[in-house]
Amino acid sequence: MSTASTRLPEGRYGRSADERADRKLKVIGAVLGAALLVLVGWFAYYYVGGNKISAQVIAFDPSSTAVKVHLEVRKDKDASGYCTLRSQDADGTEVGRADFRFDQRSSRIDKVVTLRTTARGTTAELLGCHAD
C-alpha cells in the first residue's frame, strides 16, 4: 500500500504564511538592531569623548566650618567649565555643596579649593564636571 502525499507542490501557490512572518520578523529585528547600535554609539560618544573636563579629588582637609579640597582637573586647553563638590558629616547628611569654575588656559590644573560647610564635614566628594 502506498500513501498519498498531503503536501502542496513546492513553489506552486506562493509563500506560506510562516515564510512571510519570518521575513517580517527579520526586517523588524534588523531595524531594532540598527537603532540599538546608534543608541550605544551615541552614549559612548557622550560619555567617552563628549565630556571635555574631568577631575579627581587628590586629598581633603576638614575643619569645623570648611573642607579644603585638592583637585586635579584635566580639560582641553580651550575648554572652560565647573566641577561640583559636596561634603557630608559623619551621619551622611550633606553639610556643603558648591560649584568651582576652571577657566584657565591649561590642560591640567592642580588647585586647592575651599568648600564652606554648615557643620564639620568628614568627606569631600566630586559629583561631576561640566563644560560650558
C-alpha positions, 0 to 999 in steps of 0.5 A: 500500500502506498500513501498519498502525499498531503503536501502542496507542490513546492513553489506552486501557490506562493509563500506560506504564511510562516515564510512571510512572518519570518521575513517580517520578523527579520526586517523588524529585528534588523531595524531594532538592531540598527537603532540599538547600535546608534543608541550605544554609539551615541552614549559612548560618544557622550560619555567617552569623548563628549565630556571635555573636563574631568577631575579627581579629588587628590586629598581633603582637609576638614575643619569645623566650618570648611573642607579644603579640597585638592583637585586635579582637573584635566580639560582641553586647553580651550575648554572652560567649565565647573566641577561640583563638590559636596561634603557630608558629616559623619551621619551622611547628611550633606553639610556643603555643596558648591560649584568651582569654575576652571577657566584657565588656559591649561590642560591640567590644573592642580588647585586647592579649593575651599568648600564652606560647610554648615557643620564639620564635614568628614568627606569631600566628594566630586559629583561631576564636571561640566563644560560650558 
